[in-house]
Amino acid sequence: MRVLISPSYGGSETRRHWADTVDRQVDFAAPELDSLLTADQRAKLLTLHPEGHARFWGATSAHDSKFADVDTGDVVLFTGQNHVRAIGEVGALFRNRELADLLWPPRDGGASWHTVYSLLDLVPADIPYEELNTAIGYKLTYKFPGQMVLRGDKARSVLDDFLITPSTVQPSVPPQPTAQGTDPVRVAALEELRTHRTGYRPRRGLIVVDRREARLVREYRDVLAGRGLAASRFFCPSGITDMYFDAAGETELIEAKSCAGHRYVREALAQLLDYAPHSPSPARRLTALFPEPPEHADVELLHRYGIDCVHRVPPRGFRRLPAADERRALMREVWSGQLPAPAGEQHP
């Protein structure tokens, strides 16, 4: 997996290109564009965008070596004005100078964009450069002046720190049965490199977790690491958990929220109850994670379902408000999805 960093909101020319081919979709099946595509390029585009239109971005020939191994499903961060302003996925990628010149006419004497790639998905973002630099390990003042392609640990760190899940990747581990032994569940360490699927079969769109939630997850993950606990995530039909770990038989699922208001507490409650039956090992503890303490009534709501509340305590601490052991033990059958049949009924 690679992560592209692409300046897209600098000078007036770049902003115009963004408005022409990213803010709006391009009808690549229109005769003027279609006539410039090779048969292979047309087939790639129609495979990924059968509706005949897509968003496009590109690069000049000066970046050919950087793009040598870039492929479908790689992540691209669009940068400008000291922020990551959008996150996308690379779709069909090819070189076509004539098409590039039509999409993005070069200035007199300027370089053609040369490389063209479509976007499978695009999600707005608002990540300051300081946070991106921290994830990569650069100086906080670095400004990302040109196209970059991150690989290896740097790419993994960006995906993990901002909880970015491309639609075309899956964990690089074999499927594991759930507690019920039915649904496909895959577990991936947060730092683990995901691998491409064979071919492109869309399952879901690009998932980018709210950066405030992602930052909260990073902070709590560091706390767990200090206790010798390696956090993971698991992928199941209900979605993707924020954190999951299984240590000494104490399996815990953690769902983070960017705010502690009532709506967010309800969302965390619903997601935890939705994920719990799919846990690779029976869940012993469910936890909702917040940046500040929720209202007392909302903590009681979580406790009613046996769910712990953990909230940040400035500057970098966390406090757990545990549910009663008796309530947690009572609710574990509910979490598992294996409720006893009502009196007088028999399971088939």
MARDREN-769328 format. One record per residue (C-alpha): residue in one letter; x, y, z. Coordinates in Angstrom, 3 decimals, padded with zeros to 6 digits. Layout:
N
<residuo A east X north Y up Z>
...
***
This chain:
348
<residuo M east 000.000 north 000.000 up 000.000>
<residuo R east 001.267 north 003.425 up -000.975>
<residuo V east 000.110 north 006.885 up 000.118>
<residuo L east 000.405 north 009.742 up -002.368>
<residuo I east 000.686 north 013.332 up -001.191>
<residuo S east -000.483 north 015.682 up -003.899>
<residuo P east -000.509 north 019.505 up -003.643>
<residuo S east -003.843 north 020.647 up -005.028>
<residuo Y east -004.666 north 024.068 up -003.666>
<residuo G east -001.640 north 026.227 up -004.285>
<residuo G east -001.609 north 028.619 up -007.264>
<residuo S east -004.585 north 029.684 up -009.316>
<residuo E east -003.778 north 027.150 up -012.047>
<residuo T east -003.855 north 024.194 up -009.640>
<residuo R east -007.097 north 025.426 up -008.087>
<residuo R east -008.617 north 025.690 up -011.559>
<residuo H east -007.564 north 022.126 up -012.361>
<residuo W east -009.138 north 020.971 up -009.095>
<residuo A east -012.400 north 022.726 up -009.951>
<residuo D east -012.437 north 021.225 up -013.458>
<residuo T east -011.701 north 017.569 up -012.710>
<residuo V east -012.111 north 016.893 up -008.973>
<residuo D east -014.897 north 019.160 up -007.766>
<residuo R east -016.916 north 017.861 up -010.690>
<residuo Q east -016.897 north 014.510 up -012.470>
<residuo V east -015.615 north 014.253 up -016.022>
<residuo D east -017.567 north 012.430 up -018.733>
<residuo F east -014.717 north 010.373 up -020.169>
<residuo A east -017.123 north 008.633 up -022.560>
<residuo A east -017.717 north 011.939 up -024.385>
<residuo P east -016.328 north 011.698 up -027.946>
<residuo E east -013.698 north 014.401 up -027.415>
<residuo L east -012.119 north 012.457 up -024.524>
<residuo D east -012.959 north 008.921 up -025.598>
<residuo S east -011.117 north 009.402 up -028.904>
<residuo L east -007.876 north 010.019 up -026.957>
<residuo L east -008.074 north 006.811 up -024.906>
<residuo T east -006.393 north 003.585 up -025.890>
<residuo A east -008.490 north 000.433 up -025.798>
<residuo D east -006.730 north -000.689 up -022.612>
<residuo Q east -007.225 north 002.687 up -020.897>
<residuo R east -010.895 north 002.734 up -021.855>
<residuo A east -011.369 north -000.783 up -020.496>
<residuo K east -009.692 north 000.104 up -017.186>
<residuo L east -011.861 north 003.160 up -016.750>
<residuo L east -015.105 north 001.386 up -017.606>
<residuo T east -014.264 north -001.491 up -015.260>
<residuo L east -013.879 north 000.896 up -012.329>
<residuo H east -016.380 north 003.535 up -013.463>
<residuo P east -019.035 north 001.746 up -015.544>
<residuo E east -021.265 north 004.839 up -015.429>
<residuo G east -018.797 north 006.578 up -017.790>
<residuo H east -017.684 north 009.477 up -015.596>
<residuo A east -015.104 north 009.948 up -012.868>
<residuo R east -012.946 north 012.489 up -011.050>
<residuo F east -009.350 north 012.822 up -012.296>
<residuo W east -005.970 north 014.049 up -011.101>
<residuo G east -002.462 north 013.610 up -012.441>
<residuo A east 001.246 north 014.332 up -012.381>
<residuo T east 003.954 north 015.587 up -014.720>
<residuo S east 006.621 north 013.386 up -016.267>
<residuo A east 009.089 north 014.628 up -013.619>
<residuo H east 007.299 north 012.279 up -011.211>
<residuo D east 007.384 north 009.133 up -013.374>
<residuo S east 009.817 north 007.305 up -011.114>
<residuo K east 007.695 north 008.076 up -008.035>
<residuo F east 004.601 north 006.671 up -009.732>
<residuo A east 006.284 north 003.523 up -011.051>
<residuo D east 004.527 north 001.192 up -008.577>
<residuo V east 001.408 north 003.250 up -007.777>
<residuo D east -001.675 north 001.104 up -008.308>
<residuo T east -005.441 north 000.935 up -007.957>
<residuo G east -006.516 north 001.340 up -004.344>
<residuo D east -003.536 north 003.386 up -003.204>
<residuo V east -004.500 north 006.370 up -001.069>
<residuo V east -003.940 north 009.988 up -002.104>
<residuo L east -003.915 north 012.941 up 000.292>
<residuo F east -004.740 north 016.229 up -001.430>
<residuo T east -002.938 north 019.069 up 000.336>
<residuo G east -003.062 north 022.854 up 000.372>
<residuo Q east -003.121 north 025.847 up 002.711>
<residuo N east -001.402 north 023.865 up 005.487>
<residuo H east -004.018 north 021.096 up 005.558>
<residuo V east -004.950 north 017.798 up 003.971>
<residuo R east -008.180 north 018.961 up 002.345>
<residuo A east -009.393 north 015.657 up 000.881>
<residuo I east -008.505 north 011.964 up 000.837>
<residuo G east -009.101 north 009.753 up -002.170>
<residuo E east -008.298 north 006.394 up -003.728>
<residuo V east -006.428 north 005.872 up -006.974>
<residuo G east -008.556 north 004.202 up -009.637>
<residuo A east -007.340 north 003.638 up -013.208>
<residuo L east -003.824 north 005.001 up -013.695>
<residuo F east -002.060 north 005.429 up -017.044>
<residuo R east 000.053 north 007.795 up -019.123>
<residuo N east -001.688 north 009.786 up -021.820>
<residuo R east -000.218 north 013.199 up -022.624>
<residuo E east -002.953 north 014.147 up -025.097>
<residuo L east -005.726 north 013.418 up -022.619>
<residuo A east -003.853 north 015.206 up -019.832>
<residuo D east -003.393 north 018.297 up -021.988>
<residuo L east -007.105 north 018.356 up -022.722>
<residuo L east -008.054 north 017.960 up -019.053>
<residuo W east -005.384 north 020.345 up -017.760>
<residuo P east -004.059 north 022.604 up -020.560>
<residuo P east -000.436 north 023.468 up -019.719>
<residuo R east 000.753 north 027.038 up -019.576>
<residuo D east 002.875 north 028.276 up -022.463>
<residuo G east 006.138 north 026.388 up -022.156>
<residuo G east 004.819 north 024.485 up -019.132>
<residuo A east 004.988 north 020.725 up -018.639>
<residuo S east 002.128 north 018.407 up -019.496>
<residuo W east 000.678 north 016.481 up -016.587>
<residuo H east 001.417 north 013.286 up -018.548>
<residuo T east 000.197 north 010.810 up -015.879>
<residuo V east -003.566 north 010.565 up -015.417>
<residuo Y east -005.463 north 008.719 up -012.699>
<residuo S east -009.127 north 008.491 up -011.809>
<residuo L east -010.426 north 008.570 up -008.240>
<residuo L east -012.487 north 005.693 up -006.918>
<residuo D east -013.692 north 007.771 up -004.011>
<residuo L east -013.102 north 011.158 up -002.447>
<residuo V east -013.725 north 012.180 up 001.177>
<residuo P east -013.354 north 015.746 up 002.524>
<residuo A east -010.724 north 016.111 up 005.236>
<residuo D east -009.260 north 018.769 up 007.515>
<residuo I east -005.948 north 017.443 up 008.823>
<residuo P east -003.309 north 020.068 up 009.726>
<residuo Y east 000.177 north 019.552 up 008.362>
<residuo E east 001.480 north 019.267 up 011.924>
<residuo E east -000.536 north 016.072 up 012.480>
<residuo L east 000.493 north 014.637 up 009.108>
<residuo N east 004.144 north 015.443 up 009.804>
<residuo T east 003.892 north 013.733 up 013.180>
<residuo A east 002.463 north 010.590 up 011.563>
<residuo I east 005.257 north 010.469 up 008.986>
<residuo G east 008.057 north 011.524 up 011.316>
<residuo Y east 008.876 north 014.804 up 009.573>
<residuo K east 009.607 north 018.160 up 011.186>
<residuo L east 006.375 north 019.856 up 012.240>
<residuo T east 007.093 north 022.810 up 009.936>
<residuo Y east 007.393 north 020.762 up 006.708>
<residuo K east 005.036 north 022.175 up 004.027>
<residuo F east 004.794 north 019.400 up 001.392>
<residuo P east 005.827 north 021.514 up -001.594>
<residuo G east 005.561 north 018.783 up -004.259>
<residuo Q east 004.240 north 015.354 up -005.199>
<residuo M east 005.337 north 012.553 up -002.859>
<residuo V east 004.701 north 008.817 up -002.648>
<residuo L east 005.056 north 007.244 up 000.794>
<residuo R east 005.769 north 003.538 up 001.146>
<residuo G east 006.425 north 001.029 up 003.896>
<residuo D east 006.300 north 002.242 up 007.488>
<residuo K east 005.523 north 005.842 up 006.554>
<residuo A east 002.483 north 004.813 up 004.485>
<residuo R east 001.287 north 002.408 up 007.171>
<residuo S east 001.668 north 005.097 up 009.827>
<residuo V east -000.538 north 007.518 up 007.877>
<residuo L east -003.241 north 004.905 up 007.312>
<residuo D east -003.160 north 003.769 up 010.930>
<residuo D east -002.921 north 007.188 up 012.579>
<residuo F east -005.868 north 008.594 up 010.624>
<residuo L east -007.799 north 005.279 up 010.496>
<residuo I east -008.065 north 005.317 up 006.699>
<residuo T east -009.529 north 002.141 up 005.220>
<residuo P east -009.508 north 001.968 up 001.397>
<residuo S east -012.390 north 000.155 up -000.273>
<residuo T east -010.074 north -002.074 up -002.294>
<residuo V east -008.014 north -003.607 up 000.488>
<residuo Q east -008.573 north -006.161 up 003.180>
<residuo P east -006.483 north -007.427 up 006.105>
<residuo S east -003.593 north -009.634 up 005.081>
<residuo V east -004.638 north -012.499 up 007.342>
<residuo P east -006.891 north -015.475 up 006.654>
<residuo P east -010.532 north -015.318 up 007.776>
<residuo Q east -011.309 north -016.434 up 011.288>
<residuo P east -014.634 north -017.799 up 012.516>
<residuo T east -016.669 north -015.696 up 014.885>
<residuo A east -017.882 north -016.910 up 018.231>
<residuo Q east -020.869 north -018.282 up 016.299>
<residuo G east -018.658 north -019.725 up 013.575>
<residuo T east -020.695 north -018.226 up 010.724>
<residuo D east -019.775 north -014.711 up 009.615>
<residuo P east -016.451 north -013.883 up 007.953>
<residuo V east -014.317 north -011.887 up 010.363>
<residuo R east -010.766 north -010.704 up 009.758>
<residuo V east -008.440 north -009.290 up 012.375>
<residuo A east -005.625 north -006.888 up 011.505>
<residuo A east -003.053 north -005.276 up 013.763>
<residuo L east -003.241 north -001.495 up 013.534>
<residuo E east 000.313 north -001.332 up 012.221>
<residuo E east -000.105 north -004.258 up 009.826>
<residuo L east 000.284 north -003.741 up 006.092>
<residuo R east -002.915 north -004.514 up 004.262>
<residuo T east -002.707 north -006.225 up 000.874>
<residuo H east -004.569 north -005.677 up -002.348>
<residuo R east -007.464 north -007.843 up -003.334>
<residuo T east -007.022 north -009.834 up -006.510>
<residuo G east -008.801 north -007.611 up -008.987>
<residuo Y east -011.230 north -004.891 up -008.044>
<residuo R east -014.518 north -005.848 up -006.419>
<residuo P east -015.978 north -002.871 up -004.564>
<residuo R east -017.368 north -003.734 up -001.131>
<residuo R east -017.725 north -000.360 up 000.499>
<residuo G east -016.511 north 003.175 up -000.010>
<residuo L east -013.341 north 004.699 up 001.330>
<residuo I east -013.606 north 005.002 up 005.118>
<residuo V east -011.894 north 007.943 up 006.776>
<residuo V east -012.554 north 008.299 up 010.496>
<residuo D east -013.112 north 011.807 up 011.857>
<residuo R east -009.634 north 013.114 up 012.683>
<residuo R east -010.665 north 013.934 up 016.257>
<residuo E east -011.707 north 010.328 up 016.759>
<residuo A east -008.533 north 009.110 up 015.081>
<residuo R east -006.413 north 011.299 up 017.374>
<residuo L east -008.275 north 009.975 up 020.430>
<residuo V east -007.673 north 006.393 up 019.261>
<residuo R east -003.956 north 007.120 up 018.790>
<residuo E east -003.658 north 008.521 up 022.298>
<residuo Y east -005.465 north 005.627 up 023.928>
<residuo R east -003.592 north 003.097 up 021.813>
<residuo D east -000.362 north 004.556 up 023.205>
<residuo V east -001.703 north 004.114 up 026.736>
<residuo L east -002.532 north 000.472 up 026.014>
<residuo A east 000.893 north -000.077 up 024.466>
<residuo G east 002.435 north 001.224 up 027.685>
<residuo R east 000.587 north -001.568 up 029.471>
<residuo G east 001.900 north -004.154 up 027.015>
<residuo L east -001.404 north -004.439 up 025.109>
<residuo A east -001.313 north -004.493 up 021.303>
<residuo A east -004.522 north -003.035 up 019.907>
<residuo S east -006.041 north -004.420 up 016.714>
<residuo R east -009.164 north -003.873 up 014.638>
<residuo F east -011.515 north -006.463 up 013.234>
<residuo F east -013.442 north -006.316 up 010.013>
<residuo C east -016.899 north -007.908 up 009.978>
<residuo P east -020.230 north -007.595 up 008.138>
<residuo S east -021.237 north -004.815 up 010.554>
<residuo G east -018.185 north -002.676 up 009.791>
<residuo I east -014.746 north -002.040 up 011.262>
<residuo T east -014.066 north -001.629 up 014.956>
<residuo D east -011.942 north 001.239 up 016.258>
<residuo M east -009.956 north -000.982 up 018.636>
<residuo Y east -009.959 north -004.600 up 019.725>
<residuo F east -007.588 north -006.591 up 021.883>
<residuo D east -007.540 north -009.983 up 023.506>
<residuo A east -005.107 north -010.323 up 026.401>
<residuo A east -005.183 north -013.128 up 028.970>
<residuo G east -008.718 north -014.019 up 027.963>
<residuo E east -010.014 north -010.470 up 028.500>
<residuo T east -011.367 north -009.538 up 025.072>
<residuo E east -012.316 north -005.871 up 024.810>
<residuo L east -013.991 north -003.902 up 021.997>
<residuo I east -013.544 north -000.126 up 022.050>
<residuo E east -015.499 north 002.450 up 020.058>
<residuo A east -014.243 north 006.046 up 020.025>
<residuo K east -016.293 north 009.191 up 019.497>
<residuo S east -015.200 north 012.766 up 018.796>
<residuo C east -017.681 north 014.262 up 021.275>
<residuo A east -019.389 north 013.139 up 024.482>
<residuo G east -022.879 north 014.460 up 023.739>
<residuo H east -025.946 north 012.260 up 024.028>
<residuo R east -026.096 north 011.519 up 020.284>
<residuo Y east -022.496 north 010.300 up 020.286>
<residuo V east -023.069 north 008.134 up 023.344>
<residuo R east -026.041 north 006.509 up 021.600>
<residuo E east -023.958 north 005.951 up 018.464>
<residuo A east -021.166 north 004.289 up 020.464>
<residuo L east -023.709 north 002.099 up 022.270>
<residuo A east -025.332 north 000.974 up 019.015>
<residuo Q east -022.028 north 000.269 up 017.275>
<residuo L east -020.616 north -001.742 up 020.178>
<residuo L east -023.758 north -003.883 up 020.383>
<residuo D east -023.637 north -004.341 up 016.598>
<residuo Y east -019.969 north -005.394 up 016.545>
<residuo A east -019.977 north -007.576 up 019.664>
<residuo P east -021.673 north -010.706 up 018.210>
<residuo H east -018.952 north -010.814 up 015.526>
<residuo S east -016.034 north -010.676 up 017.964>
<residuo P east -013.437 north -013.345 up 017.050>
<residuo S east -013.316 north -014.240 up 020.751>
<residuo P east -016.375 north -013.738 up 022.978>
<residuo A east -016.343 north -010.138 up 024.186>
<residuo R east -015.665 north -009.821 up 027.897>
<residuo R east -015.798 north -006.022 up 027.963>
<residuo L east -017.275 north -003.307 up 025.729>
<residuo T east -015.950 north 000.232 up 026.102>
<residuo A east -017.009 north 003.621 up 024.739>
<residuo L east -014.141 north 006.125 up 024.484>
<residuo F east -014.699 north 009.905 up 024.649>
<residuo P east -012.549 north 013.064 up 024.673>
<residuo E east -014.343 north 014.357 up 027.785>
<residuo P east -016.705 north 012.876 up 030.372>
<residuo P east -020.305 north 012.382 up 029.181>
<residuo E east -023.249 north 013.538 up 031.255>
<residuo H east -024.061 north 011.338 up 034.240>
<residuo A east -027.286 north 010.108 up 032.608>
<residuo D east -025.366 north 009.060 up 029.500>
<residuo V east -022.806 north 007.135 up 031.536>
<residuo E east -025.734 north 005.405 up 033.237>
<residuo L east -027.141 north 004.547 up 029.806>
<residuo L east -023.893 north 002.789 up 028.888>
<residuo H east -023.736 north 001.042 up 032.255>
<residuo R east -027.303 north -000.203 up 031.802>
<residuo Y east -025.987 north -002.318 up 028.914>
<residuo G east -022.840 north -003.363 up 030.779>
<residuo I east -020.629 north -000.997 up 028.773>
<residuo D east -017.689 north 000.840 up 030.333>
<residuo C east -017.004 north 004.519 up 029.709>
<residuo V east -013.444 north 005.788 up 029.280>
<residuo H east -012.732 north 009.496 up 028.837>
<residuo R east -009.645 north 011.610 up 028.417>
<residuo V east -008.198 north 013.406 up 031.430>
<residuo P east -005.909 north 016.278 up 030.327>
<residuo P east -003.171 north 016.435 up 029.427>
<residuo R east -002.740 north 012.826 up 028.264>
<residuo G east -004.443 north 010.585 up 030.779>
<residuo F east -007.632 north 008.534 up 030.692>
<residuo R east -010.183 north 007.564 up 033.326>
<residuo R east -012.371 north 004.461 up 033.218>
<residuo L east -015.914 north 004.503 up 034.607>
<residuo P east -016.681 north 000.771 up 034.682>
<residuo A east -020.099 north -000.798 up 034.529>
<residuo A east -021.044 north -002.994 up 037.477>
<residuo D east -019.562 north -006.493 up 037.210>
<residuo E east -023.008 north -008.019 up 037.730>
<residuo R east -024.521 north -005.966 up 034.898>
<residuo R east -021.629 north -006.782 up 032.567>
<residuo A east -021.977 north -010.505 up 033.308>
<residuo L east -025.728 north -010.302 up 032.719>
<residuo M east -025.316 north -008.550 up 029.356>
<residuo R east -022.680 north -010.889 up 027.885>
<residuo E east -025.355 north -013.168 up 026.460>
<residuo V east -026.881 north -010.136 up 024.750>
<residuo W east -023.502 north -009.098 up 023.384>
<residuo S east -022.894 north -012.568 up 021.961>
<residuo G east -026.200 north -012.611 up 020.098>
<residuo Q east -026.965 north -016.020 up 021.591>
<residuo L east -030.024 north -015.421 up 023.720>
<residuo P east -031.873 north -018.335 up 025.311>
<residuo A east -035.214 north -019.210 up 023.734>
<residuo P east -038.300 north -017.853 up 025.561>
<residuo A east -040.093 north -020.314 up 027.795>
<residuo G east -042.181 north -022.763 up 025.777>
<residuo E east -040.153 north -022.268 up 022.587>
<residuo Q east -037.523 north -024.533 up 021.137>
<residuo H east -034.804 north -023.688 up 018.690>
<residuo P east -035.021 north -025.659 up 015.433>
***
